Amino acid sequence: MKRIILLLTTFVLFTLMGFAQSSANYSFSTSVAGSMALDMNGNPIDMTSGTNTLITGMQDNVRSGFIDIGFDFYFMYGINATYNKYTKFDLSSN
């Protein structure tokens, strides 16, 4: 019985500390142009050609350099909803 109570208490404590992202930091819009990327004038960017290859398929244990995301990404964490702002990303072949 003590074991079940301890298990339930542990489960409740960990579920209360769940972390989630807030959508309040982002604006959402729709487009029928079929492109997720827009230039600074709001025109869709054709990404079928002219894109950069960050890592080729035949590389192992390599990382790309940091690349701008193009927007601010806020990663929310902690009980008080503190956040880190990210503006760049990198890729790894692993």
Disulfide bonds with the S-S distance in Angstrom:
none
